[in-house]
Amino acid sequence: MSLTLLKPYFMSVAELKQKLIEKISKTDDIETLEEISSWIYLNENPPIVYNFTEEQLAKLEVSEQQIKDGNFFTNEEVNKETEKWLGE
């Protein structure tokens, strides 16, 4: 009876990257994704992830449309108006 030794299988860097990309793209678990993100960005400033409600997203869309339509005040305009109110 002979004993056959199996060689351990080691993935190449490219294979490992592909497997990780596949696993990450299949998950919808925000905690897992945030954990992976924090690990990846250990030595960098990690991106800030905001979790908005549907209501907040709707308000942001309205605000973005107002900006596109030119319906906003510049900092200079707001500062002048503030000085005017404080002076009354």
C-alpha positions as a Markdown table, in Angstrom:
| # | Residue | x | y | z |
|---|---|---|---|---|
| 1 | Met | 0.0 | 0.0 | 0.0 |
| 2 | Ser | 1.5 | 3.3 | -1.0 |
| 3 | Leu | 0.6 | 6.7 | 0.5 |
| 4 | Thr | 0.0 | 9.4 | -2.1 |
| 5 | Leu | 0.8 | 12.9 | -0.9 |
| 6 | Leu | -1.3 | 15.6 | -2.3 |
| 7 | Lys | 0.3 | 18.9 | -3.1 |
| 8 | Pro | -1.5 | 21.8 | -1.5 |
| 9 | Tyr | -3.2 | 24.0 | -4.1 |
| 10 | Phe | -2.0 | 27.6 | -4.0 |
| 11 | Met | -3.9 | 30.3 | -6.0 |
| 12 | Ser | -2.0 | 32.7 | -8.1 |
| 13 | Val | -2.4 | 36.4 | -7.2 |
| 14 | Ala | -4.7 | 36.9 | -10.2 |
| 15 | Glu | -6.9 | 34.0 | -9.1 |
| 16 | Leu | -7.1 | 35.2 | -5.5 |
| 17 | Lys | -8.0 | 38.7 | -6.7 |
| 18 | Gln | -10.7 | 37.3 | -9.0 |
| 19 | Lys | -12.2 | 35.1 | -6.2 |
| 20 | Leu | -12.3 | 38.1 | -3.8 |
| 21 | Ile | -13.9 | 40.3 | -6.4 |
| 22 | Glu | -16.6 | 37.7 | -7.0 |
| 23 | Lys | -17.3 | 37.2 | -3.3 |
| 24 | Ile | -17.5 | 41.0 | -2.7 |
| 25 | Ser | -19.7 | 41.6 | -5.6 |
| 26 | Lys | -22.2 | 38.9 | -4.5 |
| 27 | Thr | -22.7 | 40.2 | -1.0 |
| 28 | Asp | -25.3 | 42.8 | 0.1 |
| 29 | Asp | -24.3 | 42.7 | 3.7 |
| 30 | Ile | -23.3 | 46.4 | 4.5 |
| 31 | Glu | -21.5 | 45.4 | 7.7 |
| 32 | Thr | -19.2 | 43.0 | 5.8 |
| 33 | Leu | -18.6 | 45.5 | 3.1 |
| 34 | Glu | -17.7 | 48.2 | 5.6 |
| 35 | Glu | -15.4 | 45.8 | 7.4 |
| 36 | Ile | -13.6 | 45.0 | 4.2 |
| 37 | Ser | -13.4 | 48.7 | 3.3 |
| 38 | Ser | -11.9 | 49.6 | 6.7 |
| 39 | Trp | -9.4 | 46.8 | 6.4 |
| 40 | Ile | -8.4 | 47.9 | 2.8 |
| 41 | Tyr | -8.0 | 51.5 | 3.9 |
| 42 | Leu | -6.1 | 50.9 | 7.1 |
| 43 | Asn | -3.3 | 53.2 | 6.1 |
| 44 | Glu | -5.4 | 55.7 | 4.2 |
| 45 | Asn | -8.4 | 57.8 | 4.9 |
| 46 | Pro | -11.3 | 55.5 | 4.4 |
| 47 | Pro | -14.2 | 56.8 | 2.4 |
| 48 | Ile | -17.2 | 57.9 | 4.5 |
| 49 | Val | -20.3 | 55.8 | 3.8 |
| 50 | Tyr | -23.6 | 57.4 | 4.4 |
| 51 | Asn | -26.8 | 55.3 | 4.7 |
| 52 | Phe | -29.7 | 57.6 | 3.7 |
| 53 | Thr | -33.4 | 56.9 | 4.1 |
| 54 | Glu | -35.6 | 57.1 | 1.1 |
| 55 | Glu | -37.0 | 60.4 | 2.4 |
| 56 | Gln | -33.5 | 61.8 | 2.7 |
| 57 | Leu | -32.6 | 60.6 | -0.8 |
| 58 | Ala | -35.7 | 62.3 | -2.2 |
| 59 | Lys | -34.8 | 65.6 | -0.5 |
| 60 | Leu | -31.2 | 65.4 | -1.8 |
| 61 | Glu | -32.6 | 64.9 | -5.4 |
| 62 | Val | -34.8 | 68.0 | -4.9 |
| 63 | Ser | -31.8 | 70.0 | -3.7 |
| 64 | Glu | -29.7 | 68.8 | -6.6 |
| 65 | Gln | -32.4 | 69.9 | -9.1 |
| 66 | Gln | -32.7 | 73.3 | -7.4 |
| 67 | Ile | -28.9 | 73.8 | -7.8 |
| 68 | Lys | -29.2 | 72.8 | -11.5 |
| 69 | Asp | -32.0 | 75.3 | -12.0 |
| 70 | Gly | -30.0 | 78.1 | -10.4 |
| 71 | Asn | -32.3 | 78.2 | -7.4 |
| 72 | Phe | -29.8 | 78.9 | -4.6 |
| 73 | Phe | -27.9 | 81.7 | -2.8 |
| 74 | Thr | -24.1 | 82.2 | -3.0 |
| 75 | Asn | -22.1 | 82.5 | 0.2 |
| 76 | Glu | -21.7 | 86.2 | -0.5 |
| 77 | Glu | -25.4 | 86.7 | -0.8 |
| 78 | Val | -26.1 | 84.8 | 2.4 |
| 79 | Asn | -23.4 | 86.8 | 4.3 |
| 80 | Lys | -24.8 | 90.1 | 3.1 |
| 81 | Glu | -28.3 | 89.0 | 4.1 |
| 82 | Thr | -27.0 | 87.9 | 7.5 |
| 83 | Glu | -25.2 | 91.2 | 8.1 |
| 84 | Lys | -28.5 | 93.0 | 7.2 |
| 85 | Trp | -30.5 | 90.9 | 9.7 |
| 86 | Leu | -28.0 | 91.4 | 12.4 |
| 87 | Gly | -27.9 | 95.1 | 11.8 |
| 88 | Glu | -31.6 | 95.6 | 12.3 |
